[in-house]
Amino acid sequence: MAHSQDLGWIVDALIDLNAYCEREGLEDISDHLIEAIESIAPSVRNLPATVSHTGPAPEHQKVLEVLEQRG
Protein backbone atom coordinates (compact mmCIF):
# COMPACT_ATOMS: atom_id res chain seq x y z
CA MET A 1 0.00 0.00 0.00
CA ALA A 2 1.70 3.19 -1.16
CA HIS A 3 0.08 5.49 1.41
CA SER A 4 0.38 3.18 4.43
CA GLN A 5 2.21 5.73 6.56
CA ASP A 6 -0.56 8.26 6.01
CA LEU A 7 -3.20 5.77 7.15
CA GLY A 8 -1.72 4.77 10.51
CA TRP A 9 -4.23 6.99 12.28
CA ILE A 10 -6.96 4.53 11.30
CA VAL A 11 -5.49 1.86 13.58
CA ASP A 12 -5.24 4.39 16.40
CA ALA A 13 -8.86 5.42 15.89
CA LEU A 14 -10.02 1.80 15.96
CA ILE A 15 -8.04 1.18 19.14
CA ASP A 16 -9.65 4.24 20.74
CA LEU A 17 -13.10 3.05 19.68
CA ASN A 18 -12.34 -0.38 21.07
CA ALA A 19 -11.29 1.12 24.42
CA TYR A 20 -14.55 3.08 24.56
CA CYS A 21 -16.62 -0.02 23.77
CA GLU A 22 -14.84 -2.01 26.47
CA ARG A 23 -15.49 0.74 29.05
CA GLU A 24 -19.16 0.84 28.08
CA GLY A 25 -19.62 -2.93 28.16
CA LEU A 26 -20.07 -3.30 24.40
CA GLU A 27 -18.14 -6.56 24.10
CA ASP A 28 -19.75 -7.64 20.81
CA ILE A 29 -18.68 -4.43 19.11
CA SER A 30 -15.26 -4.64 20.74
CA ASP A 31 -14.76 -8.13 19.31
CA HIS A 32 -15.51 -6.84 15.81
CA LEU A 33 -13.19 -3.88 16.24
CA ILE A 34 -10.35 -6.15 17.35
CA GLU A 35 -10.94 -8.28 14.25
CA ALA A 36 -10.79 -5.14 12.11
CA ILE A 37 -7.59 -4.00 13.80
CA GLU A 38 -6.07 -7.44 13.32
CA SER A 39 -7.08 -7.42 9.67
CA ILE A 40 -5.90 -3.97 8.62
CA ALA A 41 -2.92 -3.30 10.90
CA PRO A 42 -0.47 -5.38 8.83
CA SER A 43 -1.51 -3.48 5.69
CA VAL A 44 -1.30 -0.07 7.31
CA ARG A 45 1.69 -0.50 9.58
CA ASN A 46 3.41 -2.71 12.08
CA LEU A 47 1.13 -2.40 15.13
CA PRO A 48 3.81 -2.72 17.85
CA ALA A 49 5.76 0.11 16.21
CA THR A 50 2.81 2.48 16.59
CA VAL A 51 3.47 3.17 20.24
CA SER A 52 5.67 5.95 21.55
CA HIS A 53 9.16 5.47 22.91
CA THR A 54 7.82 5.55 26.47
CA GLY A 55 5.87 2.36 25.89
CA PRO A 56 2.42 1.44 24.69
CA ALA A 57 -0.65 3.23 25.92
CA PRO A 58 -2.89 0.96 28.02
CA GLU A 59 -5.47 0.60 25.24
CA HIS A 60 -2.73 -0.31 22.75
CA GLN A 61 -1.26 -2.84 25.17
CA LYS A 62 -4.64 -4.51 25.66
CA VAL A 63 -5.16 -4.87 21.90
CA LEU A 64 -1.63 -6.24 21.49
CA GLU A 65 -2.33 -8.83 24.19
CA VAL A 66 -5.57 -9.90 22.51
CA LEU A 67 -3.84 -10.20 19.14
CA GLU A 68 -1.05 -12.29 20.69
CA GLN A 69 -3.63 -14.66 22.22
CA ARG A 70 -5.30 -15.09 18.83
CA GLY A 71 -1.99 -15.70 17.06
PDB file as gemmi writes it, atoms N, CA and C in Angstrom:
CRYST1    1.000    1.000    1.000  90.00  90.00  90.00 P 1                      
ATOM      1  N   MET A   1       0.845  -1.175   0.000  1.00  0.00           N  
ATOM      2  CA  MET A   1       0.000   0.000   0.000  1.00  0.00           C  
ATOM      3  C   MET A   1       0.892   1.240   0.000  1.00  0.00           C  
ATOM      4  N   ALA A   2       0.807   2.055  -0.984  1.00  0.00           N  
ATOM      5  CA  ALA A   2       1.704   3.189  -1.157  1.00  0.00           C  
ATOM      6  C   ALA A   2       1.539   4.246  -0.072  1.00  0.00           C  
ATOM      7  N   HIS A   3       0.340   4.419   0.440  1.00  0.00           N  
ATOM      8  CA  HIS A   3       0.083   5.486   1.407  1.00  0.00           C  
ATOM      9  C   HIS A   3      -0.048   4.957   2.824  1.00  0.00           C  
ATOM     10  N   SER A   4       0.577   3.819   3.131  1.00  0.00           N  
ATOM     11  CA  SER A   4       0.376   3.179   4.425  1.00  0.00           C  
ATOM     12  C   SER A   4       0.765   4.073   5.593  1.00  0.00           C  
ATOM     13  N   GLN A   5       1.806   4.876   5.452  1.00  0.00           N  
ATOM     14  CA  GLN A   5       2.209   5.732   6.558  1.00  0.00           C  
ATOM     15  C   GLN A   5       1.191   6.832   6.825  1.00  0.00           C  
ATOM     16  N   ASP A   6       0.464   7.248   5.829  1.00  0.00           N  
ATOM     17  CA  ASP A   6      -0.565   8.264   6.009  1.00  0.00           C  
ATOM     18  C   ASP A   6      -1.822   7.703   6.659  1.00  0.00           C  
ATOM     19  N   LEU A   7      -1.977   6.387   6.664  1.00  0.00           N  
ATOM     20  CA  LEU A   7      -3.202   5.770   7.155  1.00  0.00           C  
ATOM     21  C   LEU A   7      -3.067   5.162   8.545  1.00  0.00           C  
ATOM     22  N   GLY A   8      -1.925   5.326   9.179  1.00  0.00           N  
ATOM     23  CA  GLY A   8      -1.724   4.766  10.507  1.00  0.00           C  
ATOM     24  C   GLY A   8      -2.729   5.257  11.529  1.00  0.00           C  
ATOM     25  N   TRP A   9      -3.250   6.452  11.346  1.00  0.00           N  
ATOM     26  CA  TRP A   9      -4.230   6.995  12.278  1.00  0.00           C  
ATOM     27  C   TRP A   9      -5.484   6.130  12.357  1.00  0.00           C  
ATOM     28  N   ILE A  10      -5.765   5.374  11.297  1.00  0.00           N  
ATOM     29  CA  ILE A  10      -6.961   4.526  11.298  1.00  0.00           C  
ATOM     30  C   ILE A  10      -6.853   3.473  12.385  1.00  0.00           C  
ATOM     31  N   VAL A  11      -5.690   2.858  12.532  1.00  0.00           N  
ATOM     32  CA  VAL A  11      -5.493   1.855  13.577  1.00  0.00           C  
ATOM     33  C   VAL A  11      -5.662   2.508  14.946  1.00  0.00           C  
ATOM     34  N   ASP A  12      -5.087   3.691  15.131  1.00  0.00           N  
ATOM     35  CA  ASP A  12      -5.236   4.394  16.404  1.00  0.00           C  
ATOM     36  C   ASP A  12      -6.701   4.695  16.707  1.00  0.00           C  
ATOM     37  N   ALA A  13      -7.444   5.115  15.691  1.00  0.00           N  
ATOM     38  CA  ALA A  13      -8.862   5.417  15.887  1.00  0.00           C  
ATOM     39  C   ALA A  13      -9.642   4.158  16.268  1.00  0.00           C  
ATOM     40  N   LEU A  14      -9.343   3.042  15.618  1.00  0.00           N  
ATOM     41  CA  LEU A  14     -10.024   1.797  15.960  1.00  0.00           C  
ATOM     42  C   LEU A  14      -9.682   1.345  17.374  1.00  0.00           C  
ATOM     43  N   ILE A  15      -8.434   1.535  17.777  1.00  0.00           N  
ATOM     44  CA  ILE A  15      -8.039   1.184  19.142  1.00  0.00           C  
ATOM     45  C   ILE A  15      -8.784   2.056  20.146  1.00  0.00           C  
ATOM     46  N   ASP A  16      -8.905   3.344  19.858  1.00  0.00           N  
ATOM     47  CA  ASP A  16      -9.650   4.237  20.744  1.00  0.00           C  
ATOM     48  C   ASP A  16     -11.120   3.847  20.816  1.00  0.00           C  
ATOM     49  N   LEU A  17     -11.715   3.509  19.680  1.00  0.00           N  
ATOM     50  CA  LEU A  17     -13.102   3.055  19.679  1.00  0.00           C  
ATOM     51  C   LEU A  17     -13.254   1.769  20.471  1.00  0.00           C  
ATOM     52  N   ASN A  18     -12.301   0.871  20.331  1.00  0.00           N  
ATOM     53  CA  ASN A  18     -12.336  -0.376  21.070  1.00  0.00           C  
ATOM     54  C   ASN A  18     -12.272  -0.115  22.576  1.00  0.00           C  
ATOM     55  N   ALA A  19     -11.396   0.781  22.998  1.00  0.00           N  
ATOM     56  CA  ALA A  19     -11.291   1.117  24.424  1.00  0.00           C  
ATOM     57  C   ALA A  19     -12.614   1.672  24.943  1.00  0.00           C  
ATOM     58  N   TYR A  20     -13.244   2.531  24.176  1.00  0.00           N  
ATOM     59  CA  TYR A  20     -14.549   3.079  24.556  1.00  0.00           C  
ATOM     60  C   TYR A  20     -15.574   1.966  24.706  1.00  0.00           C  
ATOM     61  N   CYS A  21     -15.642   1.077  23.721  1.00  0.00           N  
ATOM     62  CA  CYS A  21     -16.619  -0.017  23.765  1.00  0.00           C  
ATOM     63  C   CYS A  21     -16.389  -0.915  24.973  1.00  0.00           C  
ATOM     64  N   GLU A  22     -15.136  -1.182  25.298  1.00  0.00           N  
ATOM     65  CA  GLU A  22     -14.840  -2.007  26.472  1.00  0.00           C  
ATOM     66  C   GLU A  22     -15.289  -1.318  27.753  1.00  0.00           C  
ATOM     67  N   ARG A  23     -15.057  -0.009  27.859  1.00  0.00           N  
ATOM     68  CA  ARG A  23     -15.485   0.738  29.055  1.00  0.00           C  
ATOM     69  C   ARG A  23     -16.999   0.741  29.193  1.00  0.00           C  
ATOM     70  N   GLU A  24     -17.705   0.761  28.067  1.00  0.00           N  
ATOM     71  CA  GLU A  24     -19.164   0.842  28.078  1.00  0.00           C  
ATOM     72  C   GLU A  24     -19.842  -0.525  28.076  1.00  0.00           C  
ATOM     73  N   GLY A  25     -19.053  -1.593  28.117  1.00  0.00           N  
ATOM     74  CA  GLY A  25     -19.624  -2.933  28.158  1.00  0.00           C  
ATOM     75  C   GLY A  25     -20.160  -3.428  26.821  1.00  0.00           C  
ATOM     76  N   LEU A  26     -19.624  -2.926  25.741  1.00  0.00           N  
ATOM     77  CA  LEU A  26     -20.070  -3.300  24.396  1.00  0.00           C  
ATOM     78  C   LEU A  26     -19.124  -4.353  23.817  1.00  0.00           C  
ATOM     79  N   GLU A  27     -19.099  -5.520  24.464  1.00  0.00           N  
ATOM     80  CA  GLU A  27     -18.144  -6.555  24.098  1.00  0.00           C  
ATOM     81  C   GLU A  27     -18.302  -7.048  22.664  1.00  0.00           C  
ATOM     82  N   ASP A  28     -19.540  -7.168  22.187  1.00  0.00           N  
ATOM     83  CA  ASP A  28     -19.752  -7.642  20.814  1.00  0.00           C  
ATOM     84  C   ASP A  28     -19.117  -6.698  19.799  1.00  0.00           C  
ATOM     85  N   ILE A  29     -19.286  -5.416  20.017  1.00  0.00           N  
ATOM     86  CA  ILE A  29     -18.682  -4.435  19.110  1.00  0.00           C  
ATOM     87  C   ILE A  29     -17.169  -4.457  19.255  1.00  0.00           C  
ATOM     88  N   SER A  30     -16.692  -4.577  20.489  1.00  0.00           N  
ATOM     89  CA  SER A  30     -15.256  -4.641  20.739  1.00  0.00           C  
ATOM     90  C   SER A  30     -14.622  -5.810  20.001  1.00  0.00           C  
ATOM     91  N   ASP A  31     -15.280  -6.963  20.028  1.00  0.00           N  
ATOM     92  CA  ASP A  31     -14.758  -8.129  19.313  1.00  0.00           C  
ATOM     93  C   ASP A  31     -14.603  -7.845  17.825  1.00  0.00           C  
ATOM     94  N   HIS A  32     -15.577  -7.175  17.237  1.00  0.00           N  
ATOM     95  CA  HIS A  32     -15.505  -6.840  15.808  1.00  0.00           C  
ATOM     96  C   HIS A  32     -14.402  -5.821  15.528  1.00  0.00           C  
ATOM     97  N   LEU A  33     -14.247  -4.866  16.434  1.00  0.00           N  
ATOM     98  CA  LEU A  33     -13.187  -3.880  16.243  1.00  0.00           C  
ATOM     99  C   LEU A  33     -11.813  -4.533  16.316  1.00  0.00           C  
ATOM    100  N   ILE A  34     -11.635  -5.460  17.250  1.00  0.00           N  
ATOM    101  CA  ILE A  34     -10.350  -6.151  17.350  1.00  0.00           C  
ATOM    102  C   ILE A  34     -10.075  -6.945  16.078  1.00  0.00           C  
ATOM    103  N   GLU A  35     -11.112  -7.570  15.529  1.00  0.00           N  
ATOM    104  CA  GLU A  35     -10.941  -8.280  14.252  1.00  0.00           C  
ATOM    105  C   GLU A  35     -10.526  -7.319  13.151  1.00  0.00           C  
ATOM    106  N   ALA A  36     -11.144  -6.135  13.126  1.00  0.00           N  
ATOM    107  CA  ALA A  36     -10.793  -5.144  12.108  1.00  0.00           C  
ATOM    108  C   ALA A  36      -9.356  -4.674  12.283  1.00  0.00           C  
ATOM    109  N   ILE A  37      -8.958  -4.423  13.532  1.00  0.00           N  
ATOM    110  CA  ILE A  37      -7.587  -4.000  13.801  1.00  0.00           C  
ATOM    111  C   ILE A  37      -6.610  -5.078  13.345  1.00  0.00           C  
ATOM    112  N   GLU A  38      -6.927  -6.313  13.693  1.00  0.00           N  
ATOM    113  CA  GLU A  38      -6.074  -7.438  13.320  1.00  0.00           C  
ATOM    114  C   GLU A  38      -5.961  -7.566  11.807  1.00  0.00           C  
ATOM    115  N   SER A  39      -7.046  -7.284  11.123  1.00  0.00           N  
ATOM    116  CA  SER A  39      -7.077  -7.424   9.672  1.00  0.00           C  
ATOM    117  C   SER A  39      -6.311  -6.316   8.953  1.00  0.00           C  
ATOM    118  N   ILE A  40      -6.491  -5.071   9.385  1.00  0.00           N  
ATOM    119  CA  ILE A  40      -5.895  -3.967   8.621  1.00  0.00           C  
ATOM    120  C   ILE A  40      -4.529  -3.532   9.106  1.00  0.00           C  
ATOM    121  N   ALA A  41      -4.197  -3.792  10.360  1.00  0.00           N  
ATOM    122  CA  ALA A  41      -2.919  -3.304  10.896  1.00  0.00           C  
ATOM    123  C   ALA A  41      -1.714  -3.734  10.062  1.00  0.00           C  
ATOM    124  N   PRO A  42      -1.638  -5.000   9.637  1.00  0.00           N  
ATOM    125  CA  PRO A  42      -0.474  -5.376   8.826  1.00  0.00           C  
ATOM    126  C   PRO A  42      -0.385  -4.609   7.507  1.00  0.00           C  
ATOM    127  N   SER A  43      -1.517  -4.224   6.952  1.00  0.00           N  
ATOM    128  CA  SER A  43      -1.513  -3.475   5.693  1.00  0.00           C  
ATOM    129  C   SER A  43      -1.149  -2.017   5.902  1.00  0.00           C  
ATOM    130  N   VAL A  44      -1.508  -1.491   7.054  1.00  0.00           N  
ATOM    131  CA  VAL A  44      -1.300  -0.065   7.306  1.00  0.00           C  
ATOM    132  C   VAL A  44       0.057   0.185   7.931  1.00  0.00           C  
ATOM    133  N   ARG A  45       0.396  -0.642   8.916  1.00  0.00           N  
ATOM    134  CA  ARG A  45       1.693  -0.501   9.581  1.00  0.00           C  
ATOM    135  C   ARG A  45       1.895  -1.631  10.562  1.00  0.00           C  
ATOM    136  N   ASN A  46       3.079  -1.703  11.092  1.00  0.00           N  
ATOM    137  CA  ASN A  46       3.415  -2.705  12.084  1.00  0.00           C  
ATOM    138  C   ASN A  46       2.868  -2.230  13.425  1.00  0.00           C  
ATOM    139  N   LEU A  47       1.838  -2.874  13.940  1.00  0.00           N  
ATOM    140  CA  LEU A  47       1.134  -2.397  15.127  1.00  0.00           C  
ATOM    141  C   LEU A  47       2.038  -2.137  16.322  1.00  0.00           C  
ATOM    142  N   PRO A  48       2.972  -3.034  16.687  1.00  0.00           N  
ATOM    143  CA  PRO A  48       3.810  -2.718  17.847  1.00  0.00           C  
ATOM    144  C   PRO A  48       4.655  -1.457  17.665  1.00  0.00           C  
ATOM    145  N   ALA A  49       4.958  -1.082  16.456  1.00  0.00           N  
ATOM    146  CA  ALA A  49       5.764   0.108  16.211  1.00  0.00           C  
ATOM    147  C   ALA A  49       4.954   1.394  16.319  1.00  0.00           C  
ATOM    148  N   THR A  50       3.651   1.298  16.538  1.00  0.00           N  
ATOM    149  CA  THR A  50       2.814   2.485  16.587  1.00  0.00           C  
ATOM    150  C   THR A  50       2.915   3.214  17.904  1.00  0.00           C  
ATOM    151  N   VAL A  51       3.447   2.576  18.911  1.00  0.00           N  
ATOM    152  CA  VAL A  51       3.475   3.167  20.238  1.00  0.00           C  
ATOM    153  C   VAL A  51       4.665   4.099  20.376  1.00  0.00           C  
ATOM    154  N   SER A  52       4.588   4.984  21.352  1.00  0.00           N  
ATOM    155  CA  SER A  52       5.668   5.945  21.552  1.00  0.00           C  
ATOM    156  C   SER A  52       6.870   5.269  22.202  1.00  0.00           C  
ATOM    157  N   HIS A  53       7.938   6.008  22.325  1.00  0.00           N  
ATOM    158  CA  HIS A  53       9.161   5.474  22.906  1.00  0.00           C  
ATOM    159  C   HIS A  53       9.005   5.175  24.389  1.00  0.00           C  
ATOM    160  N   THR A  54       8.020   5.767  25.043  1.00  0.00           N  
ATOM    161  CA  THR A  54       7.819   5.548  26.474  1.00  0.00           C  
ATOM    162  C   THR A  54       7.046   4.268  26.751  1.00  0.00           C  
ATOM    163  N   GLY A  55       6.611   3.604  25.720  1.00  0.00           N  
ATOM    164  CA  GLY A  55       5.872   2.360  25.893  1.00  0.00           C  
ATOM    165  C   GLY A  55       4.448   2.515  25.401  1.00  0.00           C  
ATOM    166  N   PRO A  56       3.772   1.384  25.240  1.00  0.00           N  
ATOM    167  CA  PRO A  56       2.418   1.437  24.692  1.00  0.00           C  
ATOM    168  C   PRO A  56       1.417   2.040  25.668  1.00  0.00           C  
ATOM    169  N   ALA A  57       0.462   2.752  25.112  1.00  0.00           N  
ATOM    170  CA  ALA A  57      -0.653   3.233  25.916  1.00  0.00           C  
ATOM    171  C   ALA A  57      -1.447   2.020  26.387  1.00  0.00           C  
ATOM    172  N   PRO A  58      -2.153   2.128  27.504  1.00  0.00           N  
ATOM    173  CA  PRO A  58      -2.891   0.964  28.018  1.00  0.00           C  
ATOM    174  C   PRO A  58      -3.839   0.340  27.006  1.00  0.00           C  
ATOM    175  N   GLU A  59      -4.533   1.164  26.223  1.00  0.00           N  
ATOM    176  CA  GLU A  59      -5.467   0.597  25.242  1.00  0.00           C  
ATOM    177  C   GLU A  59      -4.718  -0.116  24.124  1.00  0.00           C  
ATOM    178  N   HIS A  60      -3.544   0.376  23.754  1.00  0.00           N  
ATOM    179  CA  HIS A  60      -2.729  -0.312  22.748  1.00  0.00           C  
ATOM    180  C   HIS A  60      -2.226  -1.634  23.304  1.00  0.00           C  
ATOM    181  N   GLN A  61      -1.777  -1.628  24.560  1.00  0.00           N  
ATOM    182  CA  GLN A  61      -1.261  -2.839  25.171  1.00  0.00           C  
ATOM    183  C   GLN A  61      -2.331  -3.922  25.233  1.00  0.00           C  
ATOM    184  N   LYS A  62      -3.560  -3.538  25.578  1.00  0.00           N  
ATOM    185  CA  LYS A  62      -4.642  -4.513  25.656  1.00  0.00           C  
ATOM    186  C   LYS A  62      -4.904  -5.145  24.289  1.00  0.00           C  
ATOM    187  N   VAL A  63      -4.948  -4.332  23.240  1.00  0.00           N  
ATOM    188  CA  VAL A  63      -5.162  -4.865  21.895  1.00  0.00           C  
ATOM    189  C   VAL A  63      -4.011  -5.781  21.501  1.00  0.00           C  
ATOM    190  N   LEU A  64      -2.775  -5.391  21.800  1.00  0.00           N  
ATOM    191  CA  LEU A  64      -1.626  -6.239  21.495  1.00  0.00           C  
ATOM    192  C   LEU A  64      -1.736  -7.591  22.192  1.00  0.00           C  
ATOM    193  N   GLU A  65      -2.176  -7.585  23.456  1.00  0.00           N  
ATOM    194  CA  GLU A  65      -2.328  -8.833  24.193  1.00  0.00           C  
ATOM    195  C   GLU A  65      -3.399  -9.729  23.558  1.00  0.00           C  
ATOM    196  N   VAL A  66      -4.510  -9.137  23.153  1.00  0.00           N  
ATOM    197  CA  VAL A  66      -5.569  -9.904  22.512  1.00  0.00           C  
ATOM    198  C   VAL A  66      -5.073 -10.492  21.196  1.00  0.00           C  
ATOM    199  N   LEU A  67      -4.354  -9.707  20.414  1.00  0.00           N  
ATOM    200  CA  LEU A  67      -3.835 -10.196  19.142  1.00  0.00           C  
ATOM    201  C   LEU A  67      -2.820 -11.322  19.345  1.00  0.00           C  
ATOM    202  N   GLU A  68      -1.996 -11.213  20.400  1.00  0.00           N  
ATOM    203  CA  GLU A  68      -1.050 -12.292  20.694  1.00  0.00           C  
ATOM    204  C   GLU A  68      -1.779 -13.570  21.060  1.00  0.00           C  
ATOM    205  N   GLN A  69      -2.855 -13.482  21.817  1.00  0.00           N  
ATOM    206  CA  GLN A  69      -3.628 -14.659  22.219  1.00  0.00           C  
ATOM    207  C   GLN A  69      -4.254 -15.330  21.001  1.00  0.00           C  
ATOM    208  N   ARG A  70      -4.667 -14.524  20.036  1.00  0.00           N  
ATOM    209  CA  ARG A  70      -5.302 -15.092  18.833  1.00  0.00           C  
ATOM    210  C   ARG A  70      -4.282 -15.735  17.902  1.00  0.00           C  
ATOM    211  N   GLY A  71      -3.023 -15.248  17.976  1.00  0.00           N  
ATOM    212  CA  GLY A  71      -1.985 -15.705  17.062  1.00  0.00           C  
ATOM    213  C   GLY A  71      -1.566 -17.070  17.358  1.00  0.00           C  
TER     214      GLY A  71                                                      
END                                                                             
